[in-house]
């Protein structure tokens, strides 16, 4: 299949000369890898920086997990694939729903396209919320594609996941969903499956549990990157092309006393306009809120009738802690979002501010450390590393969803 060019979503990808492993390190802002290298615990990452390809890329906005992972695996922004948050307001059903249903995905994945040409595909993610989206269109069964989450690795079957007995294969117990081990399981499984099956295309996507709690250079963060470094080194030794990026960065969102620094938008708008005239949607919302309390730096607002939208945008844009407020059309053009899944106004907070609805709707009891979160443009820059040189133009503006293009079309 070496002469095959695989076309998907308006982009063309060359057939892999050797296994390609794409890695999304959830929440890995620039600095984590560099600080681990300085601490002397990440020799493989150091080799990637020195002897491979090391760039800075932009993730998609909102800088949340689902839209960025789906952008990475489709090679396109949310305006094409339709996934614009972890959570959205479905106007057709008047309900607020999770964006984890494969029916919401409007584009094929790179994985499906390669499988259609005979490639072996393996997708391993941390949480099951992403697993079905990432695996949409793949064929599972003995000898076919593999797709499962570390969270539910004990429930895998050949018919639904393309693999069985994962815990035995990996030699690790089922990890807790709120742990570093959830991500370690992904890498350990990836190494075992690469040894056993040698898939053509692999995708490993972690959780940002550590990054939400520990800043770059801290001992726990360095330990986490040391763990990844060891597994990636094993994949490198097997002859894989490895390309690493992140779905978003991370910033402190707390005051000098360590308390979350939050603008509660629903309360604010109710005070300004009266209750029932606006609906604030926080697309960071998902079932796993212990580490962020559903507080991020991006929100979208639906307006009732007779609200002066322009005046409200002007007032919001001037409010302390809000970086920008844009109407739907301008915001969707700027951030390449699908207009039918976004509110009338998009709001993004400043670097160290978070956005909420009302204080009584956020359970912050799980926040044992000062809040670190994401969602806005201040968390947009992410690393992009590859374990070999590339012929990428020096002036090319890179996105995190370019990783398979770079690995398949530009590695040298």
Secondary structure as the mmCIF struct_conf table of DSSP 4:
data_model
#
loop_
_struct_conf.conf_type_id
_struct_conf.id
_struct_conf.beg_label_comp_id
_struct_conf.beg_label_asym_id
_struct_conf.beg_label_seq_id
_struct_conf.end_label_comp_id
_struct_conf.end_label_asym_id
_struct_conf.end_label_seq_id
TURN_TY1_P TURN_TY1_P1 UNK A 2 UNK A 3
STRN STRN1 UNK A 5 UNK A 8
TURN_TY1_P TURN_TY1_P2 UNK A 9 UNK A 10
STRN STRN2 UNK A 11 UNK A 14
HELX_LH_PP_P HELX_LH_PP_P1 UNK A 15 UNK A 16
BEND BEND1 UNK A 17 UNK A 18
STRN STRN3 UNK A 20 UNK A 24
TURN_TY1_P TURN_TY1_P3 UNK A 26 UNK A 27
TURN_TY1_P TURN_TY1_P4 UNK A 30 UNK A 31
HELX_RH_AL_P HELX_RH_AL_P1 UNK A 32 UNK A 38
TURN_TY1_P TURN_TY1_P5 UNK A 39 UNK A 40
HELX_RH_AL_P HELX_RH_AL_P2 UNK A 43 UNK A 51
BEND BEND2 UNK A 52 UNK A 52
STRN STRN4 UNK A 53 UNK A 58
BEND BEND3 UNK A 61 UNK A 62
HELX_RH_AL_P HELX_RH_AL_P3 UNK A 65 UNK A 74
TURN_TY1_P TURN_TY1_P6 UNK A 75 UNK A 75
BEND BEND4 UNK A 76 UNK A 76
HELX_RH_AL_P HELX_RH_AL_P4 UNK A 78 UNK A 81
BEND BEND5 UNK A 85 UNK A 86
STRN STRN5 UNK A 87 UNK A 90
TURN_TY1_P TURN_TY1_P7 UNK A 91 UNK A 94
STRN STRN6 UNK A 95 UNK A 98
BEND BEND6 UNK A 99 UNK A 99
HELX_RH_3T_P HELX_RH_3T_P1 UNK A 102 UNK A 104
BEND BEND7 UNK A 107 UNK A 107
HELX_RH_AL_P HELX_RH_AL_P5 UNK A 110 UNK A 115
TURN_TY1_P TURN_TY1_P8 UNK A 116 UNK A 118
STRN STRN7 UNK A 121 UNK A 125
BEND BEND8 UNK A 126 UNK A 127
HELX_RH_AL_P HELX_RH_AL_P6 UNK A 128 UNK A 134
TURN_TY1_P TURN_TY1_P9 UNK A 135 UNK A 137
STRN STRN8 UNK A 140 UNK A 140
BEND BEND9 UNK A 141 UNK A 141
TURN_TY1_P TURN_TY1_P10 UNK A 142 UNK A 143
BEND BEND10 UNK A 144 UNK A 144
STRN STRN9 UNK A 145 UNK A 145
STRN STRN10 UNK A 146 UNK A 149
BEND BEND11 UNK A 150 UNK A 150
TURN_TY1_P TURN_TY1_P11 UNK A 151 UNK A 152
HELX_RH_3T_P HELX_RH_3T_P2 UNK A 153 UNK A 155
HELX_RH_AL_P HELX_RH_AL_P7 UNK A 158 UNK A 161
BEND BEND12 UNK A 162 UNK A 162
HELX_RH_AL_P HELX_RH_AL_P8 UNK A 166 UNK A 170
TURN_TY1_P TURN_TY1_P12 UNK A 171 UNK A 171
HELX_LH_PP_P HELX_LH_PP_P2 UNK A 173 UNK A 176
BEND BEND13 UNK A 177 UNK A 179
HELX_RH_AL_P HELX_RH_AL_P9 UNK A 180 UNK A 197
BEND BEND14 UNK A 200 UNK A 200
STRN STRN11 UNK A 201 UNK A 205
HELX_RH_AL_P HELX_RH_AL_P10 UNK A 209 UNK A 213
TURN_TY1_P TURN_TY1_P13 UNK A 216 UNK A 217
BEND BEND15 UNK A 218 UNK A 218
HELX_RH_AL_P HELX_RH_AL_P11 UNK A 219 UNK A 237
TURN_TY1_P TURN_TY1_P14 UNK A 238 UNK A 239
STRN STRN12 UNK A 241 UNK A 245
BEND BEND16 UNK A 247 UNK A 247
STRN STRN13 UNK A 251 UNK A 252
STRN STRN14 UNK A 254 UNK A 254
TURN_TY1_P TURN_TY1_P15 UNK A 256 UNK A 257
BEND BEND17 UNK A 258 UNK A 258
STRN STRN15 UNK A 260 UNK A 260
STRN STRN16 UNK A 262 UNK A 264
HELX_RH_AL_P HELX_RH_AL_P12 UNK A 265 UNK A 273
TURN_TY1_P TURN_TY1_P16 UNK A 275 UNK A 276
BEND BEND18 UNK A 277 UNK A 277
STRN STRN17 UNK A 278 UNK A 281
TURN_TY1_P TURN_TY1_P17 UNK A 283 UNK A 284
BEND BEND19 UNK A 287 UNK A 287
TURN_TY1_P TURN_TY1_P18 UNK A 290 UNK A 294
STRN STRN18 UNK A 296 UNK A 296
BEND BEND20 UNK A 297 UNK A 297
STRN STRN19 UNK A 298 UNK A 303
TURN_TY1_P TURN_TY1_P19 UNK A 305 UNK A 306
HELX_RH_AL_P HELX_RH_AL_P13 UNK A 309 UNK A 317
TURN_TY1_P TURN_TY1_P20 UNK A 318 UNK A 318
BEND BEND21 UNK A 319 UNK A 319
TURN_TY1_P TURN_TY1_P21 UNK A 320 UNK A 321
STRN STRN20 UNK A 322 UNK A 327
HELX_RH_AL_P HELX_RH_AL_P14 UNK A 328 UNK A 335
TURN_TY1_P TURN_TY1_P22 UNK A 336 UNK A 336
HELX_RH_3T_P HELX_RH_3T_P3 UNK A 339 UNK A 341
BEND BEND22 UNK A 342 UNK A 342
BEND BEND23 UNK A 344 UNK A 344
STRN STRN21 UNK A 345 UNK A 349
TURN_TY1_P TURN_TY1_P23 UNK A 351 UNK A 352
STRN STRN22 UNK A 354 UNK A 356
BEND BEND24 UNK A 357 UNK A 357
HELX_RH_3T_P HELX_RH_3T_P4 UNK A 359 UNK A 361
TURN_TY1_P TURN_TY1_P24 UNK A 365 UNK A 366
BEND BEND25 UNK A 369 UNK A 369
STRN STRN23 UNK A 372 UNK A 373
BEND BEND26 UNK A 376 UNK A 376
HELX_RH_3T_P HELX_RH_3T_P5 UNK A 377 UNK A 379
STRN STRN24 UNK A 381 UNK A 386
BEND BEND27 UNK A 387 UNK A 388
STRN STRN25 UNK A 390 UNK A 390
TURN_TY1_P TURN_TY1_P25 UNK A 394 UNK A 395
STRN STRN26 UNK A 399 UNK A 399
HELX_RH_3T_P HELX_RH_3T_P6 UNK A 400 UNK A 402
HELX_RH_AL_P HELX_RH_AL_P15 UNK A 403 UNK A 409
BEND BEND28 UNK A 410 UNK A 410
STRN STRN27 UNK A 411 UNK A 411
#
